[in-house]
Amino acid sequence: MSLNIKIECLPEPALLFGHGETGPDPRRTMAKAGAVDTAVKDISLALVGAAEDVVLARRWLARLNGFAVAREKNARRYRDWPGAKRALGVNFVVEDRFVRPLDDERLKFAMNRPSLPERFEDLLDLFDAKIQTFFGDTRPDCIVVCLPDEAADMRISNPRLSPNERHALERLQREEEQDQLSLFQPDPEELKAAEELRTQAEDLLFRTFYRALKAKIMTHQNPVPIQVLRRETYMRPDNEGQSVATRAWNLATSLYYKAGHEPWRPAGLPANTCFIGISFHHLKRREGDVVYASVAQAFSSDVEPFALKGATLPHDQRHNRQPYMTERQAADLMNDVLDKYKELAGVAPARVVVHKTTMYHSEEEAGFRGAAEARVPVCDLIWMRSTAFRLIRRGTQEPWRGTLCSVGNETYLFTSGYVPWWEEYPGPHIPAPLQIGACGPTDIRQRASEILALTKMNWNSSEGIGRHPITVSFARKVGLLMTELSDNQVPNPSYRYYS
C-alpha cells in the first residue's frame, strides 16, 4: 500500500507595523517603522514592590527610553533596542504619585510566617491592597509589580479541595499524563509546550502565587492590567543570559499592549473573520463537586481578543476520556461569542473559524455549526493536537517553520522549525509539528496558513513567532486563572489581563 505524501513550505505570514510597513520580524520592522499604533504619547507606569525592588526597577525601566546594544551572537535574531520612542512611538514614565513601596515590617512578617499557606495568603493580601489603590479616577496605564523570587516561585496545595475532590483530581491527573505519554516520549521542552493543548487537573490541585495575584486583581471593579517583573529582569548583568536590549524589547512590547495599544497586527488575515478557541478547564463548584468549565476565546483583526465562559460540565460528560459539550451548550456558547463580536465590531462576522484541541463530538459539531450558520455565511471547525510525527530533513537544517506535510489524509503543520530570516532554529530538539484536521470540508492549506499567522499574535514577546495560535495559547492563560475564581465569577474578557 502506497501513501500519497506532499510537502510544501507555506509563506511566513506578514505583520503590519507603522506607516503601512510589513514584515515577518517585529524587532527588525519596528526599529525602522515603529508600532502599528502611530500616535505618540507617554505611557504611565505604576510600581508596587519592596522598597529596594521599587528603586532598582524604576531605574531599570527608565532605560527603556534609551538605546541598548544586543550582545547575543545572532544579530539577525537579537537586535539592538532603539529606545521606546523609535520602536513604539512612546516614552515610559513612572511618576512619584504612582510609586507604592510595600511596608517593610508587614512584608517581613508575611515572608517569615512559618505556615506556607498563611505566608501565601498574607503576601497576596499585601500586594493586592497596594495595587487596588490605583483603580480610582487618576490611574496609570499599567502597573508593574516587582515580585521577589520567593513569592514568584511560591506554590501550595489548593486548600479549597476536600479529600474526595483531591483524590478525584489526582486520578484525572494520572489519566491525562498517560494520554500525553501515549503519543510519544516528549523531552521537557515538548512536554511543556504540549500542556497548552490539554486540560490539566494539576491546575486546580495547586495554586501559584503569580496566577493567584493576577486572578485577584481581575475580580476588582475597573482594574488596571499588571505586569509582573522578577528580579532577574532588572538585576541581572548585561553579560549574563539575555542582554538588556532583548529584555527591553520583550518588556516594552508587553507593557505597550497592556497599556491599550497594538504593537502589530496580522497583515494577511481576512477582515471580519472571528477565530474562536474552545477549551475546557477544571473548576471547583461551591456545591462541593469538581466540574469542567467550557471557555471560548476569540481573536479577530477587527476587535480586541476576548474570552467568554460557557457552560459547566459534569466530569462524566466525556467521550474517549475527553470532555465535550452537548448540542445546546455548544450552540449557546457560539451565540454568546457572536453577540460579543457584534457588540465590539458593530457587525456580525462574515466568517467563523473554530479551533479545538480535541476531535469534535457529534453534538458539538451540530451545536457550533447550527448556531453559526444561522447567523454567519461560513463556519469552519478545525482541530489540532500533539503528535508523534517527526520529519527529518536531509542536510544540516531542521524543517522550516511553516512546513506543511500531508501523509494520506493526515496533515501536519510545523509552527516551530528553522527560521530563515534569523538563519537559526530556536530550539534544542527536533521540531514537533501540530496535527491539524477539519470537521467537514474546508481548504486545509488555507486553514494552516491562518493558524501560522495566529502564532504571531503573542504580544508578551517581541519575537513574533510561537508554537500555538493565540486561540489556543489564550485558552491556557484563561484556564489557569479560572481555577482561582469561584464558579459564579465571570473571567474578565480582555486578553490584556492574561498576557
C-alpha positions in Angstrom: 0.0 0.0 0.0 1.5 3.4 -1.0 0.8 6.7 0.8 0.4 10.0 -1.0 3.0 12.3 0.6 3.1 16.0 -0.1 5.4 18.5 1.5 5.5 22.3 0.9 6.6 25.3 2.9 3.9 27.9 3.5 5.0 31.6 3.2 5.7 33.2 6.5 2.7 35.4 7.3 3.4 39.1 7.3 2.7 41.6 10.1 1.6 45.1 9.8 3.5 47.9 11.5 3.7 51.7 11.5 3.3 53.7 8.2 1.9 50.6 6.4 5.2 48.7 6.7 5.0 44.9 6.7 7.4 42.2 7.6 7.7 38.9 9.5 10.0 40.1 12.3 8.7 42.6 14.8 12.1 43.7 16.1 13.5 44.4 12.7 10.4 46.2 11.3 9.5 48.2 14.4 13.1 49.5 14.7 12.5 51.0 11.2 8.8 51.9 11.1 7.5 51.8 14.6 4.4 50.1 16.0 1.1 49.9 14.1 -0.5 52.4 16.6 1.4 55.5 15.5 0.0 58.1 17.9 2.9 59.4 20.0 2.1 59.6 23.7 3.5 58.8 27.1 2.7 55.5 28.8 2.2 56.0 32.6 3.5 53.1 34.7 2.9 52.4 38.4 5.3 50.5 40.6 4.5 48.2 43.5 7.0 46.1 45.5 9.5 46.1 48.3 11.2 49.4 48.7 14.6 48.2 47.4 13.0 46.5 44.4 11.0 49.6 43.5 14.1 51.8 43.4 16.0 49.3 41.3 13.1 48.6 38.9 12.4 52.3 38.5 16.0 52.9 37.4 15.9 50.0 35.0 12.5 51.0 33.5 14.0 54.4 32.6 16.4 52.5 30.4 13.5 51.5 28.1 13.6 55.1 26.8 17.2 54.8 25.7 19.4 52.8 23.3 20.8 49.3 24.3 23.1 47.0 22.4 22.2 43.4 21.9 25.1 41.3 23.0 23.8 37.9 21.8 25.7 36.1 19.0 23.0 36.0 16.3 22.5 39.7 15.3 19.7 38.7 12.9 17.5 37.4 15.8 18.7 39.6 18.6 18.6 43.3 17.6 19.7 46.4 19.3 17.0 48.1 21.3 16.5 51.6 19.6 14.5 53.1 22.5 10.8 53.2 23.2 10.3 56.4 21.1 11.8 54.8 18.0 10.3 51.3 18.3 6.9 52.2 19.7 6.4 55.9 19.4 6.1 56.4 23.2 8.0 57.2 26.4 7.6 55.1 29.5 7.0 57.4 32.6 7.0 56.5 36.3 5.6 59.4 38.3 6.2 59.7 42.0 2.5 59.6 42.7 2.3 56.1 41.1 5.1 54.5 43.2 3.8 52.4 46.1 6.5 50.6 48.2 5.3 47.9 50.5 5.6 48.4 54.2 8.9 46.7 55.2 7.6 45.4 58.5 4.5 43.9 57.1 6.5 42.3 54.2 9.0 40.8 56.6 6.2 39.4 58.8 4.4 37.9 55.9 7.6 36.3 54.4 8.5 34.8 57.8 5.2 33.1 58.5 6.0 29.5 59.4 3.0 28.2 57.6 3.3 28.2 53.8 -0.4 28.7 53.1 -0.5 31.6 55.6 2.5 33.1 54.0 0.8 32.8 50.6 -2.4 34.5 51.7 -0.6 37.3 53.7 1.6 38.2 50.7 -1.4 38.0 48.4 -3.4 40.5 50.6 -0.4 42.7 51.0 0.3 43.1 47.3 -3.4 43.3 46.4 -4.0 46.1 48.9 -1.4 48.3 47.3 -2.4 47.5 43.7 -6.0 48.4 44.5 -5.1 52.0 45.3 -4.5 52.6 41.6 -8.1 51.7 40.5 -9.6 55.2 41.0 -10.2 58.1 38.6 -6.5 59.0 38.4 -4.8 55.8 37.3 -1.8 54.6 35.4 -1.9 52.7 32.1 -0.2 49.6 33.6 1.0 48.5 37.0 4.5 46.9 37.3 4.6 44.5 40.2 8.1 43.6 41.5 7.9 40.1 42.9 10.8 38.7 45.0 11.8 35.2 43.8 10.4 33.6 47.0 6.9 34.9 46.1 7.2 34.5 42.3 8.0 30.8 42.8 5.6 30.1 45.6 3.2 27.1 45.1 0.8 25.5 47.6 -1.7 22.7 47.5 -5.2 24.0 46.9 -6.8 24.2 50.4 -10.3 24.6 49.0 -10.4 21.0 47.9 -11.9 18.2 50.0 -10.0 14.9 50.3 -12.5 13.3 47.9 -12.1 16.1 45.3 -8.3 15.9 45.6 -8.4 12.1 45.1 -10.6 12.5 42.0 -8.4 15.2 40.5 -5.2 13.1 41.2 -6.8 10.2 39.3 -7.6 12.5 36.4 -4.1 13.9 36.5 -2.7 10.4 36.1 -5.1 9.7 33.3 -4.1 12.9 31.5 -0.4 12.2 31.8 -0.9 8.7 30.4 -2.8 10.2 27.4 0.1 12.6 26.7 2.8 10.0 27.1 0.9 7.5 24.9 1.6 9.8 21.9 5.3 10.0 22.2 8.1 10.2 24.8 8.5 14.0 24.9 11.5 15.9 26.1 10.8 18.6 28.8 10.5 21.4 26.3 8.0 19.5 24.2 6.0 18.4 27.3 5.8 22.0 28.5 4.6 23.2 25.0 2.1 20.4 24.8 0.5 21.5 28.0 -1.2 24.2 26.1 -3.2 21.6 24.2 -4.7 19.7 27.1 -6.8 20.1 30.2 -4.8 19.6 33.3 -6.0 18.6 36.7 -2.8 20.0 38.2 -4.0 23.5 37.5 -6.7 23.0 40.2 -4.7 20.8 42.5 -2.1 23.6 43.1 -2.2 27.3 43.5 0.7 29.5 42.3 1.3 33.0 43.7 1.7 34.5 40.2 -1.7 33.4 38.9 -3.4 33.9 42.2 -2.4 37.6 42.2 -3.5 38.1 38.6 -6.8 36.5 39.3 -7.4 38.5 42.5 -6.7 41.8 40.7 -9.1 40.8 37.9 -12.0 40.4 40.3 -12.0 44.1 41.3 -14.1 46.8 39.7 -12.4 48.7 36.9 -8.9 47.1 37.4 -5.6 48.1 35.7 -3.6 45.4 33.9 -0.5 44.3 35.8 2.9 43.3 34.5 4.9 41.1 36.9 8.6 41.9 37.0 11.1 39.4 38.5 14.4 40.5 39.9 16.3 38.7 37.2 15.0 41.3 34.7 16.4 44.4 36.4 19.2 43.0 38.5 21.0 40.5 36.1 24.2 41.9 34.5 24.1 42.6 30.7 26.6 39.8 30.0 24.5 37.1 31.7 21.6 35.4 29.9 19.5 37.8 27.8 21.1 41.2 27.1 19.4 44.4 28.3 18.4 45.0 24.7 16.5 41.7 24.4 14.8 42.2 27.8 13.8 45.7 26.8 12.3 44.5 23.5 10.1 41.9 25.3 9.1 44.0 28.3 8.4 47.2 26.4 6.2 45.3 23.9 4.2 43.7 26.7 3.8 47.0 28.5 2.7 48.8 25.3 0.0 46.2 24.7 -1.3 46.2 28.3 -1.4 50.0 28.2 -4.0 49.7 25.4 -2.0 49.7 22.2 -1.2 47.2 19.5 2.4 46.7 18.6 1.5 44.9 15.3 -1.5 43.4 13.5 -1.7 40.4 11.1 -1.4 41.7 7.6 -3.0 38.8 5.7 -5.8 37.5 7.8 -9.2 38.1 6.1 -11.2 41.0 7.5 -14.3 40.5 9.6 -13.4 36.9 10.5 -13.8 35.6 14.0 -11.3 32.9 15.1 -12.6 31.1 18.2 -10.6 28.7 20.5 -12.7 26.2 22.6 -11.2 24.7 25.7 -12.1 23.0 29.0 -10.7 23.6 32.4 -11.2 22.0 35.9 -13.3 24.1 38.2 -14.5 23.6 41.8 -18.1 24.5 42.5 -19.5 25.8 45.7 -21.8 22.8 46.0 -18.7 20.7 46.5 -18.1 19.0 43.2 -15.4 19.4 40.6 -16.6 20.1 37.0 -15.2 21.1 33.6 -15.7 24.8 32.6 -16.0 25.4 28.9 -14.4 28.6 27.6 -14.4 30.4 24.3 -11.5 32.7 23.2 -12.0 34.9 20.2 -9.5 36.7 18.0 -10.0 39.0 15.0 -8.2 41.7 13.2 -11.2 43.9 13.8 -11.7 43.7 17.6 -9.6 43.1 20.7 -9.2 39.5 21.7 -11.8 38.4 24.3 -12.8 35.4 26.4 -16.2 34.1 27.5 -17.1 31.4 29.9 -19.6 28.8 28.7 -21.5 26.0 30.5 -20.0 23.9 33.2 -20.0 20.1 32.5 -20.0 17.2 34.9 -16.9 15.1 34.9 -18.7 12.1 33.5 -19.7 14.1 30.4 -16.7 12.8 28.4 -16.1 10.8 25.2 -12.8 8.9 24.8 -11.8 10.4 28.1 -12.2 14.0 26.8 -14.9 16.5 27.9 -17.4 17.6 25.3 -20.4 20.0 25.1 -23.9 19.0 24.3 -25.5 20.4 21.2 -27.4 23.1 23.3 -24.2 24.0 25.2 -22.2 24.4 22.1 -24.9 26.5 20.4 -25.3 28.8 23.4 -21.5 29.4 23.6 -21.3 30.1 19.8 -24.2 32.6 20.1 -22.6 34.3 23.1 -19.4 34.8 21.1 -21.2 36.1 18.1 -23.2 38.5 20.3 -20.0 39.8 21.9 -18.3 40.2 18.5 -21.2 42.2 17.1 -21.2 44.4 20.2 -17.5 45.2 19.7 -17.3 45.4 15.9 -20.8 46.8 15.2 -21.5 44.0 12.6 -21.6 40.2 12.7 -18.6 38.4 11.3 -18.6 37.3 7.7 -16.9 34.0 8.7 -16.2 32.0 11.9 -13.3 29.5 12.3 -13.4 27.4 15.5 -10.1 25.9 16.8 -10.3 23.0 19.3 -7.6 20.8 20.7 -9.6 17.6 20.6 -11.8 16.0 18.0 -15.3 17.3 17.7 -18.1 15.3 19.3 -21.1 14.9 17.0 -23.2 17.1 19.4 -20.5 19.8 19.4 -20.4 19.8 15.6 -24.2 20.1 15.4 -24.3 22.9 18.0 -21.5 25.0 16.7 -22.4 24.7 13.1 -26.1 25.1 13.6 -25.8 28.3 15.7 -23.1 29.8 13.4 -24.7 29.0 10.1 -28.0 30.7 11.2 -26.1 34.0 11.6 -22.8 33.7 9.6 -22.3 32.8 6.0 -19.3 30.5 6.6 -18.2 28.3 9.5 -15.1 26.1 9.7 -14.5 23.6 12.5 -10.7 22.9 12.9 -8.9 20.7 15.4 -5.3 20.5 16.3 -3.3 18.2 18.6 0.2 17.0 19.6 1.6 14.1 17.6 4.4 11.6 17.5 5.1 12.5 13.8 8.5 13.9 13.0 10.1 15.0 9.8 13.9 14.7 9.3 15.3 16.9 6.6 18.4 15.9 4.6 21.4 18.0 5.4 22.0 20.2 8.4 18.9 22.3 8.7 15.8 21.3 10.5 12.4 21.5 8.7 11.5 25.1 8.2 8.8 26.8 10.2 5.7 26.8 8.0 6.4 23.3 6.6 3.1 21.6 5.7 3.2 17.9 5.3 0.3 15.7 4.1 0.5 12.0 4.6 -2.5 10.3 3.1 -5.5 12.0 4.8 -3.4 13.4 7.7 -1.9 16.9 7.8 1.0 18.2 9.9 2.0 21.8 10.3 5.4 22.9 11.7 4.8 26.0 13.7 8.3 25.6 15.1 11.4 24.9 13.0 14.2 26.6 11.2 13.6 30.4 10.8 15.2 31.6 7.6 15.2 35.4 8.4 17.1 34.5 11.6 19.2 31.8 9.9 18.6 29.8 13.1 16.4 27.1 14.6 15.4 28.4 18.1 15.1 25.1 19.8 17.3 22.3 21.1 15.4 19.3 19.7 13.8 18.0 16.5 10.9 20.3 15.7 7.5 18.9 16.7 4.5 19.8 14.4 0.8 20.1 15.2 -1.5 17.6 13.6 -4.4 19.6 12.2 -7.7 18.5 10.7 -11.2 19.7 9.9 -14.7 18.6 10.8 -16.4 18.9 7.4 -15.0 20.1 4.1 -12.6 23.0 4.0 -9.4 24.3 2.4 -6.9 22.8 4.9 -4.0 24.6 3.4 -5.7 28.0 4.0 -6.6 27.0 7.5 -3.0 26.1 8.1 -1.9 29.5 6.9 -4.3 31.1 9.3 -3.0 29.0 12.2 0.5 30.1 11.3 -0.5 33.7 11.2 -2.2 33.4 14.6 1.0 32.0 16.2 2.5 35.5 15.6 -0.1 37.3 17.9 1.6 36.9 21.2 2.3 40.4 22.3 4.0 39.2 25.5 7.2 38.7 23.4 8.8 40.6 20.6 10.0 37.6 18.6 6.8 37.4 16.5 6.6 33.6 16.4 5.0 30.9 18.7 4.3 27.3 18.7 0.5 27.6 19.1 -2.1 30.1 17.7 -3.4 32.7 20.1 -6.8 31.0 20.1 -5.1 28.1 22.0 -2.4 29.9 24.0 -5.0 32.4 25.2 -7.1 29.4 26.3 -4.4 28.1 28.5 -3.9 31.5 30.3 -7.7 31.9 30.8 -7.9 28.4 32.2 -5.1 28.9 34.7 -6.7 32.0 36.1 -10.2 30.4 36.2 -9.0 27.9 38.8 -8.7 30.9 41.2 -12.3 32.1 40.5 -15.5 30.7 42.1 -18.0 29.0 39.8 -20.2 32.1 39.8 -17.5 34.6 38.9 -17.1 35.6 35.2 -13.5 36.0 34.0 -12.5 39.4 32.6 -13.0 39.2 28.9 -9.9 41.2 27.9 -6.7 39.4 26.9 -4.7 42.3 28.5 -5.3 40.8 31.9 -4.0 37.3 31.0 -0.8 38.0 28.9 
